[in-house]
Amino acid sequence: MSETALMAVNRHRLRHLAKRGNRLAKTTLWLLEHVNKLLSVLLIANTVLNALVTALVTSLAIEAFGNDDKVITIATAVVAFLLIVFAEISPKIIGATHPERISLVASLFLRPLVTINRPVIWFVNLFVDLLLRLLRIDLSKQTSEHRLSPEELRSIVLEGGNFIPQKHKSILLNLFDLEKISVNDVMTPRAQVEALNLATSIDEIKNQLATCYHNKLPVYEGEINRIIGILHVRKAISLLHQDEPTVEHFRRLLTTPYFIPSDTDVFTQLQYFQENREKLGIIVDEYGEVQGLVTLEDIIEEMIGEFTTSMPGDARADTFSWDENEECLLEGSTTLRDINKRLHLNFPLDGPKTLNGFILEYLQEIPDAHISIKTDSCVIEVIQVKHQSIKVAKLIRDLKNLHSN
C-alpha cells in the first residue's frame, strides 16, 4: 500500500504542503528523493514477510495434517490466494485511491526504517548496482526533478476540473498560446487604424482630434507608410482652443514611433513592451509597409478576454453568434481566430488572418456579390464586395456535415 501510494502521490502537491511547513510532506519528499533506498526497504521487508508467512503456514499444515504433497500444495495455494487478495491487490488499490493520505502517514514509519536498515540496503544495492551496470543503465543521469513541458502544464490545467475556476483556466490556457500566435493575429488591421494625416488642412486635423476615439494616434504625412510619430490626444486638445494652430505645433508634440516586425510572437512582444515601456507599436512587414498596430491592451485582452468598450470599425470587439437559423453575418475584416473562438469552427490559422483573406485565397480572385463557397463545417456566402475586398459575408452552419464529423 505504501509503495503504490508513494509512487502515485502528486509531488507538486507535496511541495506545496512542504512550503507551508507540513513536516510529513517534507519527510515524504525526502523519501521520494532517495527512491532507491525507499524501494529497497519496501521490497526487502515485503519479500521477507511473504516468505516467512508461506513457510509458517506450510509448517503448521504439515504439523497438523502430516507431511503430504497434497497438504503442502493446498497450503501453498491458500497462502498465495490470501497474499494476492489481502497483501497485494487490495492494499495497492487503496494506495492508488488515496495516495496523499497514505504516503504522508507511511513516511512516519518508512523514514526510520530506511535509517535503521542502511547496512542491509547498502549490501543489497551492491548487487543491484552491478546488475544495472551490466545493463548499461546510468542512474547518475536520472534527475529526481521532473520538469514539466508547456503541453504537460496545459494538460494539468485542462484536467483541473472544479479545482480551477473556469475564468482562471481560460486565462492560463490563453497564456500558453501567446508563444504560438504572432502580433498579426491580435493587431488592428491597417484599414481600421485611426491615424492623423498632417498633410491635410488644419480644420480637418482639428475636427479629427475632436471626434477621435483613442488617446493616442499614429501620425503620418501624405500616406500611412510614412508614419512620423505618435500623438497624445490629450496634449493636443489645448491646441484646439488656440486661434491659429499650425502643423508645426502638432509636430512638436509627437513622440518617436515604435515599430514591430510582423512575425513577432505575442509573448515576446509583451516582454518588449515591458522592457521599452511602450504601450503601442506599429506593425510593419519585411518591406517596411505598415500592416496595422497592436497595443498592450490588445495583448492583455488576448489573455483575459475583452473588457473595453467597442469602438467603431473595431471588428474584433463586436460580439457575434449563430442566430436561430444557424446563420451569422460578419464583416470581411473579422479575424479567423475570433470566428473559431466564438462560432466554434476550425478555419486554418496558418494562412490568411481574416475572413476576407480566406475567401480570396480560396477563390483565387475577387468575387462578385452573392457567390457561395463550402468549407468543412459551414457555407460562406459573399453579401457585399467593395473596393476590391469583401465587406460583408454570411456564414451558414452545415449541421449535417458537423454531426457526421
C-alpha positions as CSV (number, residue, x, y, z in Angstrom):
1,M,0.0,0.0,0.0
2,S,2.8,2.4,0.9
3,E,4.8,1.6,-2.2
4,T,1.8,2.3,-4.5
5,A,0.8,5.4,-2.7
6,L,4.3,6.9,-2.7
7,M,4.7,6.2,-6.4
8,A,1.3,7.7,-7.2
9,V,1.3,10.8,-5.0
10,N,1.3,14.2,-6.6
11,R,4.8,15.7,-6.0
12,H,3.7,19.2,-6.8
13,R,1.0,18.9,-4.1
14,L,3.7,17.6,-1.7
15,R,6.0,20.6,-2.4
16,H,3.1,23.0,-1.8
17,L,2.4,21.4,1.6
18,A,6.1,21.3,2.4
19,K,6.4,25.1,1.7
20,R,3.6,25.6,4.1
21,G,5.5,23.8,6.8
22,N,4.0,20.3,6.7
23,R,6.6,18.0,8.3
24,L,5.1,14.9,6.9
25,A,5.2,16.3,3.4
26,K,8.9,17.2,3.9
27,T,9.6,13.6,5.0
28,T,7.7,12.1,2.1
29,L,9.6,14.3,-0.3
30,W,12.9,13.1,1.2
31,L,11.9,9.5,0.7
32,L,11.0,10.2,-3.0
33,E,14.3,11.9,-3.5
34,H,16.0,8.7,-2.3
35,V,13.8,6.4,-4.2
36,N,16.4,3.6,-4.5
37,K,16.7,3.4,-0.7
38,L,12.9,3.6,-0.3
39,L,12.2,0.8,-2.8
40,S,14.9,-1.3,-1.3
41,V,13.5,-1.2,2.3
42,L,9.9,-1.7,1.0
43,L,10.7,-4.7,-1.2
44,I,13.1,-6.3,1.2
45,A,10.5,-6.1,4.0
46,N,7.7,-7.3,1.7
47,T,9.7,-10.2,0.3
48,V,10.9,-11.4,3.7
49,L,7.4,-11.2,5.3
50,N,5.8,-13.1,2.4
51,A,8.4,-15.8,2.6
52,L,8.0,-16.1,6.4
53,V,4.2,-16.3,6.1
54,T,4.5,-19.0,3.4
55,A,7.0,-21.0,5.5
56,L,5.0,-20.7,8.7
57,V,1.7,-21.7,7.2
58,T,3.3,-24.7,5.4
59,S,5.0,-25.8,8.6
60,L,1.7,-25.6,10.6
61,A,-0.2,-27.5,7.9
62,I,2.5,-30.3,7.9
63,E,2.3,-30.5,11.7
64,A,-1.5,-30.6,11.7
65,F,-2.2,-32.8,8.7
66,G,1.1,-34.6,8.0
67,N,3.9,-34.4,5.5
68,D,1.9,-35.0,2.4
69,D,2.3,-33.5,-1.1
70,K,-1.4,-32.6,-1.3
71,V,-1.2,-30.8,2.1
72,I,1.8,-28.7,1.0
73,T,0.1,-27.9,-2.3
74,I,-3.2,-26.8,-0.7
75,A,-1.4,-24.8,2.0
76,T,0.8,-23.0,-0.6
77,A,-2.3,-22.3,-2.8
78,V,-4.3,-20.9,0.2
79,V,-1.3,-18.7,1.3
80,A,-0.8,-17.5,-2.3
81,F,-4.5,-16.6,-2.6
82,L,-4.6,-14.7,0.7
83,L,-1.4,-12.8,-0.1
84,I,-2.7,-11.8,-3.6
85,V,-6.0,-10.6,-2.2
86,F,-5.0,-9.1,1.2
87,A,-1.3,-8.2,0.7
88,E,-1.2,-7.2,-3.0
89,I,-4.3,-6.2,-4.9
90,S,-6.5,-4.7,-2.2
91,P,-3.7,-2.6,-0.5
92,K,-2.4,-1.4,-3.8
93,I,-5.9,-0.3,-4.9
94,I,-6.3,1.5,-1.6
95,G,-2.9,3.1,-2.0
96,A,-3.6,4.3,-5.6
97,T,-7.0,5.6,-4.5
98,H,-5.7,7.7,-1.5
99,P,-2.1,8.3,-2.3
100,E,-1.6,11.5,-0.4
101,R,-3.2,10.5,2.8
102,I,-1.4,7.1,3.0
103,S,2.0,8.3,1.8
104,L,2.1,11.1,4.5
105,V,1.2,8.6,7.3
106,A,3.6,5.9,5.9
107,S,6.5,8.3,5.8
108,L,6.4,8.4,9.6
109,F,7.4,4.7,9.7
110,L,9.4,4.4,6.5
111,R,12.0,7.1,7.2
112,P,13.2,5.4,10.4
113,L,13.2,2.0,8.7
114,V,15.4,3.4,5.9
115,T,17.8,4.8,8.6
116,I,17.9,1.6,10.6
117,N,18.4,-0.7,7.6
118,R,21.2,1.2,6.0
119,P,23.6,-1.7,6.2
120,V,21.2,-4.1,4.6
121,I,20.2,-1.6,1.9
122,W,23.9,-1.0,1.1
123,F,24.6,-4.7,0.8
124,V,21.6,-5.4,-1.4
125,N,22.3,-2.4,-3.6
126,L,25.9,-3.7,-4.3
127,F,24.3,-6.4,-6.4
128,V,21.6,-4.1,-7.8
129,D,24.2,-1.6,-9.0
130,L,26.3,-4.4,-10.5
131,L,23.3,-5.6,-12.5
132,L,22.4,-2.1,-13.6
133,R,26.0,-1.5,-14.9
134,L,25.8,-4.8,-16.8
135,L,22.6,-3.5,-18.4
136,R,24.3,-0.1,-19.0
137,I,21.7,1.9,-17.1
138,D,23.3,5.0,-15.7
139,L,21.4,6.3,-12.7
140,S,23.6,9.4,-12.4
141,K,21.9,10.8,-15.5
142,Q,18.5,10.5,-14.0
143,T,17.2,13.6,-12.2
144,S,14.8,13.5,-9.3
145,E,13.2,16.7,-10.5
146,H,10.8,16.1,-13.4
147,R,10.4,19.3,-15.4
148,L,7.0,19.8,-17.0
149,S,6.8,20.8,-20.6
150,P,4.3,23.5,-21.7
151,E,2.0,20.8,-23.1
152,E,2.1,18.9,-19.8
153,L,1.2,22.1,-17.9
154,R,-1.7,22.6,-20.4
155,S,-2.9,19.1,-19.7
156,I,-2.8,19.7,-15.9
157,V,-4.8,22.9,-16.3
158,L,-7.4,21.2,-18.6
159,E,-7.7,18.3,-16.1
160,G,-8.1,20.7,-13.2
161,G,-11.8,20.2,-13.2
162,N,-13.6,22.1,-10.4
163,F,-10.3,22.8,-8.6
164,I,-9.5,25.7,-11.0
165,P,-12.2,28.3,-11.7
166,Q,-13.3,28.4,-15.3
167,K,-12.1,32.0,-15.8
168,H,-8.7,31.2,-14.3
169,K,-8.4,28.2,-16.5
170,S,-9.2,30.2,-19.6
171,I,-6.5,32.8,-18.7
172,L,-3.9,30.1,-18.2
173,L,-4.7,28.4,-21.5
174,N,-4.5,31.7,-23.3
175,L,-1.2,32.4,-21.7
176,F,0.2,29.2,-23.1
177,D,-1.0,30.2,-26.5
178,L,0.9,33.5,-26.6
179,E,4.0,32.0,-28.0
180,K,2.1,30.3,-30.8
181,I,0.5,33.4,-32.2
182,S,2.0,36.5,-33.8
183,V,1.1,40.1,-33.4
184,N,-0.7,39.8,-36.8
185,D,-3.3,37.7,-35.0
186,V,-4.2,40.4,-32.5
187,M,-3.4,43.6,-34.3
188,T,-5.9,46.2,-35.6
189,P,-5.5,45.9,-39.4
190,R,-4.2,48.9,-41.4
191,A,-7.6,49.6,-42.9
192,Q,-9.1,50.1,-39.4
193,V,-6.3,52.1,-37.9
194,E,-7.4,55.6,-36.8
195,A,-4.4,57.8,-37.8
196,L,-3.8,61.5,-38.3
197,N,-2.6,62.9,-41.6
198,L,-0.6,66.2,-41.1
199,A,-0.7,66.8,-44.9
200,T,-4.4,67.8,-44.6
201,S,-5.8,71.1,-43.6
202,I,-5.7,72.4,-40.0
203,D,-9.5,72.4,-39.9
204,E,-9.6,68.7,-40.8
205,I,-6.9,67.9,-38.2
206,K,-8.9,69.8,-35.5
207,N,-12.1,68.1,-36.5
208,Q,-10.5,64.6,-36.3
209,L,-8.9,65.3,-32.9
210,A,-12.3,66.5,-31.6
211,T,-14.1,63.3,-32.7
212,C,-11.4,60.6,-32.3
213,Y,-12.0,57.6,-30.1
214,H,-8.4,57.0,-28.9
215,N,-6.0,58.9,-26.7
216,K,-3.0,58.0,-29.0
217,L,-2.9,58.4,-32.7
218,P,-0.3,57.4,-35.3
219,V,0.7,60.5,-37.3
220,Y,1.8,60.3,-41.0
221,E,2.4,62.7,-43.8
222,G,0.7,62.0,-47.2
223,E,0.3,58.2,-46.9
224,I,0.2,55.9,-43.9
225,N,3.5,54.2,-44.7
226,R,5.3,57.4,-43.8
227,I,4.5,57.4,-40.0
228,I,6.5,60.1,-38.3
229,G,5.3,59.8,-34.7
230,I,2.6,59.2,-32.1
231,L,0.4,62.0,-30.9
232,H,-1.1,62.0,-27.4
233,V,-4.5,63.4,-28.0
234,R,-4.8,64.9,-24.5
235,K,-1.7,67.0,-25.1
236,A,-3.1,68.2,-28.4
237,I,-6.5,69.2,-27.0
238,S,-5.1,72.5,-25.8
239,L,-4.1,73.5,-29.3
240,L,-7.8,73.2,-30.4
241,H,-8.6,76.3,-28.4
242,Q,-5.8,78.4,-29.9
243,D,-6.7,80.9,-32.6
244,E,-4.2,79.8,-35.3
245,P,-2.5,76.4,-34.5
246,T,-0.2,75.2,-37.2
247,V,1.1,71.8,-38.3
248,E,4.4,72.6,-36.5
249,H,2.5,72.9,-33.2
250,F,1.3,69.4,-33.6
251,R,4.6,68.1,-34.8
252,R,6.3,69.3,-31.6
253,L,4.0,67.1,-29.6
254,L,4.9,63.9,-31.4
255,T,6.8,61.0,-29.7
256,T,9.0,58.6,-31.6
257,P,7.0,55.7,-33.2
258,Y,7.8,52.1,-32.1
259,F,7.9,49.7,-35.0
260,I,7.4,45.9,-34.7
261,P,8.2,43.1,-37.2
262,S,5.0,41.4,-38.3
263,D,6.2,37.9,-37.4
264,T,6.9,38.7,-33.7
265,D,5.1,36.3,-31.4
266,V,2.7,37.9,-28.9
267,F,4.6,36.7,-25.7
268,T,7.9,38.2,-26.9
269,Q,6.1,41.4,-27.8
270,L,4.6,41.6,-24.3
271,Q,8.1,41.4,-22.9
272,Y,9.3,44.1,-25.4
273,F,6.5,46.4,-24.3
274,Q,7.6,46.0,-20.7
275,E,11.3,46.5,-21.4
276,N,10.8,49.5,-23.7
277,R,8.0,51.0,-21.6
278,E,5.7,51.2,-24.6
279,K,2.0,50.6,-25.0
280,L,1.5,50.9,-28.7
281,G,3.5,49.6,-31.7
282,I,3.2,49.9,-35.4
283,I,3.5,46.6,-37.2
284,V,5.5,46.5,-40.5
285,D,6.3,43.8,-42.9
286,E,9.7,42.9,-44.4
287,Y,9.3,45.7,-47.0
288,G,8.6,48.3,-44.3
289,E,4.9,48.6,-45.3
290,V,2.5,49.3,-42.4
291,Q,0.3,46.3,-41.6
292,G,-1.5,47.6,-38.6
293,L,-0.9,48.4,-35.0
294,V,-1.0,46.5,-31.7
295,T,-1.4,47.8,-28.2
296,L,-0.6,46.4,-24.8
297,E,-4.4,46.4,-24.3
298,D,-4.8,44.0,-27.3
299,I,-2.4,41.5,-25.7
300,I,-4.0,41.7,-22.3
301,E,-7.4,41.1,-23.8
302,E,-6.0,38.1,-25.6
303,M,-5.1,36.6,-22.2
304,I,-8.1,37.6,-20.0
305,G,-10.8,38.4,-22.6
306,E,-12.3,41.6,-23.8
307,F,-13.1,44.3,-21.3
308,T,-13.1,47.6,-23.2
309,T,-15.9,49.4,-24.9
310,S,-16.3,48.6,-28.6
311,M,-15.1,51.3,-31.0
312,P,-16.5,52.0,-34.4
313,G,-14.6,50.0,-37.0
314,D,-13.2,47.6,-34.5
315,A,-14.5,44.2,-35.8
316,R,-12.7,42.3,-33.1
317,A,-14.7,44.0,-30.4
318,D,-18.1,43.2,-31.9
319,T,-20.0,40.3,-30.4
320,F,-21.5,37.7,-32.8
321,S,-23.0,34.3,-32.7
322,W,-25.3,31.9,-34.6
323,D,-28.9,33.0,-34.9
324,E,-32.0,30.8,-34.8
325,N,-31.4,29.9,-38.5
326,E,-27.8,28.8,-37.8
327,E,-26.5,31.9,-39.7
328,C,-24.1,34.6,-38.8
329,L,-23.5,37.9,-40.7
330,L,-19.9,39.1,-40.4
331,E,-17.6,41.8,-41.7
332,G,-14.9,40.6,-44.1
333,S,-12.3,42.1,-41.7
334,T,-13.3,39.7,-38.9
335,T,-10.3,37.6,-37.9
336,L,-10.5,33.8,-38.3
337,R,-9.2,33.3,-34.7
338,D,-12.3,35.2,-33.4
339,I,-14.6,33.2,-35.7
340,N,-13.1,30.0,-34.4
341,K,-13.5,31.0,-30.8
342,R,-17.0,32.5,-30.9
343,L,-18.6,30.2,-33.5
344,H,-16.6,27.0,-32.6
345,L,-15.4,26.5,-36.2
346,N,-12.0,25.3,-37.4
347,F,-10.7,27.7,-40.0
348,P,-7.0,27.2,-40.6
349,L,-4.8,29.9,-39.0
350,D,-1.5,29.3,-40.7
351,G,-2.5,31.4,-43.8
352,P,-4.8,34.4,-44.2
353,K,-5.8,36.1,-40.9
354,T,-9.3,37.4,-41.9
355,L,-12.4,36.1,-43.4
356,N,-11.8,38.3,-46.5
357,G,-8.3,36.9,-46.9
358,F,-9.6,33.3,-46.6
359,I,-12.3,33.8,-49.3
360,L,-9.9,35.5,-51.7
361,E,-7.3,32.7,-51.2
362,Y,-10.0,30.1,-51.7
363,L,-11.4,31.6,-54.9
364,Q,-8.1,33.0,-56.2
365,E,-10.0,36.0,-57.5
366,I,-12.1,38.9,-56.3
367,P,-15.7,37.6,-56.3
368,D,-18.9,39.2,-57.3
369,A,-21.6,39.5,-54.6
370,H,-23.8,36.5,-53.7
371,I,-21.3,33.9,-54.5
372,S,-21.0,31.0,-52.1
373,I,-18.3,28.5,-51.1
374,K,-18.5,25.4,-48.9
375,T,-15.9,24.5,-46.2
376,D,-15.7,21.6,-43.8
377,S,-18.3,22.9,-41.3
378,C,-20.1,25.9,-42.9
379,V,-21.2,27.6,-46.1
380,I,-19.8,31.1,-46.7
381,E,-22.0,33.5,-48.8
382,V,-20.5,36.7,-50.0
383,I,-23.0,39.5,-49.4
384,Q,-21.1,42.7,-50.3
385,V,-17.9,43.5,-52.2
386,K,-16.4,47.0,-52.1
387,H,-13.0,48.4,-53.1
388,Q,-11.5,45.0,-54.1
389,S,-12.4,43.4,-50.8
390,I,-15.3,41.5,-49.2
391,K,-17.1,43.8,-46.8
392,V,-19.9,41.5,-45.6
393,A,-20.3,37.7,-45.7
394,K,-22.8,35.3,-44.2
395,L,-21.8,32.1,-42.5
396,I,-24.3,29.2,-42.6
397,R,-23.6,26.3,-40.3
398,D,-23.6,22.9,-42.1
399,L,-25.2,20.9,-39.3
400,K,-25.3,17.6,-41.3
401,N,-21.6,17.7,-42.0
402,L,-20.9,18.8,-38.4
403,H,-22.7,15.8,-37.0
404,S,-21.1,13.4,-39.4
405,N,-17.6,14.6,-38.3
